[in-house]
Amino acid sequence: MNVLVINCGSSSLKYQLINSDTEEVLAKGLCERIGIDGSLTYQKAGLDKEVTTPAMPTHKEAIQLVLDALTNDKTGAIKDLSEVDAVGHRIVHGGEKFASSAIIDDEMLKAVEECNDLAPLHNPANLIGINACKELMPNVPMVGVFDTAFHQTMPEKAYLYGLPYEYYEKYKVRRYGFHGTSHSFVSKHIAEFLNMDINNSKIIVAHLGNGASISAVLNGKCIDTSMGLTPLEGLVMGTRSGDIDPAIMEFIANKEGLDIAGVMNVLNKKSGVQGISKVSSDFRDLEEGMNDGNKLCEAAIEVFSYRVAKYIGSYVAALNGVDAIAFTAGIGENAPLVRKKVVSYLGYLGITLDEEANGNRGKDLVISTPDSKVKVAIIPTNEELAIARETVALVK
């Protein structure tokens, strides 16, 4: 079965065509600057990337261009659209309505739309992509895979905020968590990789990228996660502040003459390691700056690593122990320095870092020494494959 995986942003669209039988990526790419001037990247397996700049005023044109590229006579991965058996769509927020992936139909789309105010930048874009695909491929079954679904197993004590309960009753203000597709995939994969019984396991997943979150997974189910109502809560991230004293918002607003939208813009787009370092949200730039003696770059890396270690420690308590810790996503998979700094705080767990193994990047690998009481590993995430698997499970 060939599954087209679609991940729509407000002005971008990532895609992969995956053969679910072999789990081979047949083609992949990215549409950028939708509604502006347009850029399409397409790469068939085994061939070089092709980059073109066609007009794509809306997501419908972008998806049509993707379909045209996939069926191109010269470099297309398939002969025609009849070879696309299903489409899997990433949807950011399913609220409490979706604890698992779901077949897309009119009733399901209405329920997703009702979650738009919980993710106003993401869900509307996801829906635009779904509707464009439905129009262009009306007879192809489609599945929605939710970022929030994996975290719906959190108990009430983990997801409730210390706010008047009426805000939860009226507006569903609670912790939802994000990156759920990645946390689900990685927690399952590390169990397989380490020959663990997922149904008798305590796993912590550190999804560390420009957006970053940590989850505590007990017997294959999430019991806590660091992101909240929105992706702003939790770790210090690329440009997001993570956890702060809420009173800071009023303090900065008064000092800088900002309204609530202005403060939220600072917290989401001007904070995190970029805000601390004054240099970049990219850890390659931060490490280069640190090596050149930039103390703020060093401070940004230290703050990020310390916050990760603190969350891991809190989730060891939530799980009452831990069997394995997985580092994943862009930083987790590719930043040995960050992994080293985080693990340096975990000696109380009986963990010793294998320095040589830790020097590797982007592959399944245990980076703790054989005598460590807790296994620590690099586990590359694969959200597209996870979406394809979820899609196949529902449409077969």
C-alpha positions in Angstrom: 0.0 0.0 0.0 1.3 3.5 -0.9 0.5 6.1 1.7 0.9 9.8 1.0 1.8 11.6 4.3 0.9 15.3 4.4 2.0 17.8 7.0 0.4 21.2 6.3 1.6 24.4 8.0 0.2 27.9 7.4 2.5 28.6 4.5 4.3 25.3 4.0 3.6 21.6 3.3 5.9 18.7 3.9 5.1 15.4 2.2 6.3 11.8 1.8 5.1 8.9 -0.3 5.7 5.7 1.7 5.3 2.1 0.6 3.8 0.7 3.8 4.8 -2.9 2.9 8.5 -2.2 2.8 8.3 1.1 4.7 10.5 2.6 2.0 10.2 6.3 1.2 9.5 6.5 -2.5 9.6 10.3 -2.7 9.6 13.3 -0.4 9.7 17.0 -0.4 8.5 20.4 0.7 6.3 23.2 -0.5 7.3 26.6 1.0 6.1 30.2 0.8 2.6 29.1 -0.2 0.6 32.3 -0.9 3.7 34.3 -1.5 6.0 33.3 -4.3 6.2 29.5 -3.9 9.0 26.9 -3.8 8.7 23.2 -4.4 11.3 20.7 -3.4 10.9 17.1 -4.7 13.2 14.1 -4.4 12.5 10.6 -5.7 14.4 7.9 -3.8 17.9 7.5 -5.3 17.8 10.8 -7.2 18.9 14.3 -6.5 16.6 17.0 -5.2 14.7 19.0 -7.7 13.8 22.6 -6.7 11.3 24.7 -8.7 9.5 28.0 -8.0 6.0 27.6 -9.4 3.1 29.8 -8.4 1.1 28.3 -5.5 -1.3 30.9 -4.3 -3.2 28.4 -2.1 -2.6 24.9 -0.5 -4.8 23.4 -3.3 -2.3 24.5 -6.0 0.6 23.3 -3.7 -0.9 19.8 -3.3 -1.7 19.6 -7.1 2.0 20.4 -7.7 3.0 17.6 -5.3 0.7 15.2 -7.1 2.1 16.3 -10.5 5.7 15.8 -9.3 4.8 12.3 -7.9 3.4 11.2 -11.3 5.9 13.1 -13.5 6.9 10.9 -16.6 10.7 11.3 -15.9 11.2 11.4 -12.1 7.8 10.5 -10.8 7.6 7.8 -8.1 4.3 6.4 -9.4 2.6 6.3 -12.8 -0.7 7.8 -11.8 -2.7 8.8 -8.7 -4.5 5.4 -8.7 -1.3 4.1 -7.0 -1.9 6.3 -3.9 -4.0 4.1 -1.7 -4.4 6.4 1.3 -3.5 9.8 2.7 -2.3 10.4 6.3 -2.6 13.9 7.6 -0.8 15.4 10.6 -3.3 17.3 12.7 -1.8 19.3 15.6 -4.7 19.5 18.1 -7.5 17.0 18.8 -8.4 18.4 22.2 -10.1 15.8 24.3 -12.1 14.6 21.3 -9.4 12.3 19.9 -7.4 9.9 21.9 -6.3 8.1 18.7 -6.1 8.6 15.0 -9.3 8.7 13.1 -10.8 8.2 9.6 -11.5 11.6 8.1 -15.1 12.3 7.3 -17.4 15.3 7.7 -18.2 14.6 11.3 -14.5 14.2 12.2 -13.6 17.5 10.4 -16.3 19.3 12.3 -14.8 18.0 15.6 -11.3 19.2 14.5 -12.6 22.6 13.6 -14.1 22.9 17.1 -10.5 22.6 18.4 -9.2 25.5 16.2 -9.2 27.9 19.1 -6.7 25.6 20.9 -4.3 25.7 18.0 -5.2 28.8 15.9 -2.0 28.8 13.9 -2.0 25.1 13.1 -5.4 23.4 12.9 -6.9 25.7 10.3 -3.8 25.0 8.0 -4.2 21.3 8.7 -7.9 21.5 7.6 -7.0 23.5 4.5 -4.6 20.7 3.4 -7.2 18.0 4.1 -9.9 19.8 2.1 -7.5 20.4 -0.8 -6.6 16.6 -0.8 -10.3 15.6 -0.6 -11.1 17.8 -3.6 -8.2 16.5 -5.7 -8.5 12.8 -4.6 -12.1 12.4 -3.6 -12.1 8.6 -3.6 -8.9 8.0 -1.6 -9.4 7.2 2.1 -7.8 9.7 4.5 -6.8 9.5 8.1 -6.0 12.3 10.7 -3.1 11.6 13.1 -3.1 14.0 16.1 -0.1 15.4 17.8 -2.1 15.4 21.1 -3.6 11.9 20.9 -0.8 10.0 22.5 -0.9 12.2 25.6 -4.6 11.7 26.2 -3.8 8.8 28.6 -2.4 11.3 31.1 -4.3 11.1 34.4 -6.2 14.1 35.8 -3.4 14.9 38.3 -1.0 15.4 35.4 -3.2 17.5 33.1 -5.1 19.8 35.4 -3.7 23.3 36.1 -4.0 25.1 39.4 -6.7 27.3 38.0 -10.4 27.7 38.8 -11.9 24.4 37.7 -14.6 26.3 35.8 -11.9 27.2 33.1 -11.5 23.5 32.4 -15.3 22.9 32.4 -16.0 25.9 30.1 -12.9 26.1 27.9 -11.1 22.8 28.4 -8.0 24.6 29.7 -5.6 21.8 30.6 -2.3 20.3 29.6 -2.6 18.5 26.2 1.0 18.0 25.1 2.4 17.9 21.6 4.9 15.9 19.5 2.7 12.9 20.4 3.4 11.1 17.1 7.1 11.3 17.8 6.8 10.3 21.5 4.7 7.3 20.6 7.0 6.2 17.8 10.2 6.6 19.8 8.9 5.0 23.0 7.8 1.9 21.1 11.0 1.8 19.0 13.4 2.0 22.0 11.5 -0.8 23.6 12.0 -2.9 20.5 15.7 -1.8 20.1 16.5 -2.7 23.7 14.4 -5.9 23.7 12.2 -4.5 26.5 8.6 -5.5 27.2 6.8 -2.3 26.4 3.9 -3.4 28.6 6.3 -3.6 31.6 8.5 -0.6 31.0 9.3 2.9 32.3 10.6 5.1 29.4 11.4 8.8 29.2 11.5 10.4 25.7 13.4 13.6 25.2 12.2 15.1 21.9 14.7 17.9 21.5 14.5 20.2 18.5 13.6 23.8 17.9 10.4 22.8 19.6 11.2 20.5 22.5 9.2 18.3 24.9 9.7 15.4 27.2 7.3 12.6 28.0 7.0 10.0 30.7 5.8 6.7 29.3 4.6 3.9 31.6 3.9 0.5 30.0 3.5 2.1 26.6 1.2 4.9 27.7 2.0 8.6 28.4 1.4 9.6 32.0 2.9 13.1 31.7 4.5 15.5 29.2 6.2 18.9 29.4 4.1 20.9 26.8 0.7 22.2 27.9 -2.4 23.8 26.6 0.0 25.1 23.9 3.6 24.3 22.8 4.9 27.2 24.9 5.0 25.4 28.2 7.9 23.2 29.4 11.5 23.3 28.2 13.4 26.3 27.1 13.3 25.9 23.3 14.7 27.5 20.1 12.6 30.7 20.4 10.1 29.8 23.1 10.6 30.6 26.7 9.2 27.5 28.2 8.1 27.6 31.9 8.2 31.1 33.4 6.7 32.9 36.3 3.3 34.1 34.9 3.8 37.5 36.6 6.7 38.2 34.2 4.1 38.8 31.5 2.6 41.8 33.4 6.0 43.0 34.4 7.4 43.1 30.9 4.2 44.5 29.4 4.4 47.5 31.8 8.1 48.0 31.3 8.0 47.7 27.5 4.5 49.1 26.8 3.3 45.8 25.2 -0.2 44.4 25.0 -0.9 40.7 25.6 -0.2 39.9 21.9 3.1 41.7 22.1 4.2 39.8 25.2 3.1 36.5 23.6 5.1 37.3 20.5 8.2 37.8 22.7 7.6 34.5 24.6 7.0 32.5 21.4 9.4 34.0 18.9 12.1 36.0 20.7 12.9 34.0 23.7 14.5 30.5 24.3 18.1 30.0 23.5 17.9 32.6 20.7 16.8 35.2 23.3 19.4 34.2 25.8 22.3 34.0 23.3 21.3 37.0 21.2 22.8 34.9 18.4 20.7 32.0 17.1 18.1 29.3 17.8 20.4 26.8 16.0 22.6 24.8 18.3 25.3 24.5 15.7 25.6 28.3 15.8 25.5 28.3 19.6 28.2 25.6 19.9 30.4 27.6 17.4 29.8 30.7 19.4 30.7 29.0 22.7 33.9 27.6 21.2 34.8 31.2 20.1 34.3 32.4 23.7 30.8 33.8 23.5 29.6 33.5 27.1 25.9 34.0 26.2 26.0 31.1 23.7 27.5 29.0 26.5 24.8 30.1 28.9 22.0 29.3 26.4 23.3 25.7 26.0 23.7 25.3 29.8 20.2 26.6 30.5 18.7 24.3 27.9 20.6 21.2 29.1 19.8 21.9 32.7 16.1 22.3 32.1 16.1 19.0 30.1 17.8 17.3 33.0 15.4 18.7 35.6 12.4 17.5 33.6 13.9 14.0 33.2 14.4 14.0 37.0 10.8 14.9 37.7 9.6 12.2 35.4 11.8 9.6 37.1 9.8 10.5 40.2 6.4 10.4 38.2 7.3 6.9 36.9 8.8 5.9 40.3 12.0 4.8 38.4 13.1 4.5 34.8 14.4 1.8 32.5 15.5 3.7 29.5 15.9 7.3 28.3 15.7 8.2 24.6 17.2 11.3 22.9 15.4 12.1 19.6 14.7 14.9 17.1 17.2 17.4 15.6 19.1 18.3 18.8 18.6 15.0 20.6 19.9 13.0 17.6 22.7 15.3 16.5 24.1 17.3 19.4 26.6 15.2 21.4 27.4 18.2 23.6 23.9 18.6 24.8 23.5 14.9 25.5 26.7 14.9 27.5 25.6 17.9 29.5 22.2 16.4 30.3 23.6 13.0 31.2 26.1 14.7 33.5 23.2 15.4 35.9 22.0 11.8 35.9 24.7 10.1 37.8 22.3 9.5 40.7 20.5 7.1 38.4 23.7 5.0 38.0 24.2 6.3 34.4 27.7 6.7 32.9 28.1 8.1 29.4 30.0 6.2 26.7 31.9 9.1 25.3 32.8 7.4 22.1 29.3 6.2 21.4 27.9 9.6 22.2 30.0 11.1 19.4 27.7 9.5 16.9 24.7 11.2 15.3 21.3 10.2 13.9 21.2 6.4 14.4 19.9 3.9 16.9 22.6 3.6 19.4 23.1 3.0 23.2 25.3 5.8 24.5 25.4 4.7 28.2 28.1 2.3 29.3 27.2 -1.4 29.7 27.4 -1.2 33.5 24.9 1.7 33.6 21.7 0.9 35.6 19.6 2.8 33.1 20.0 2.5 29.3 20.4 5.8 27.5 20.0 5.8 23.7 19.8 7.9 20.5 16.6 6.9 18.8 15.9 8.9 15.5 12.3 9.8 15.2 10.2 9.2 12.1 6.9 11.0 12.4 6.0 10.4 8.7 6.5 6.6 9.1 4.4 6.7 12.3 1.6 8.6 10.4 1.8 6.1 7.6 1.5 3.1 10.0 -1.5 4.7 11.8 -3.1 5.3 8.4 -2.7 1.8 7.2 -4.0 0.4 10.5 -7.3 2.3 10.0 -7.9 1.9 6.2 -6.8 -1.7 5.6 
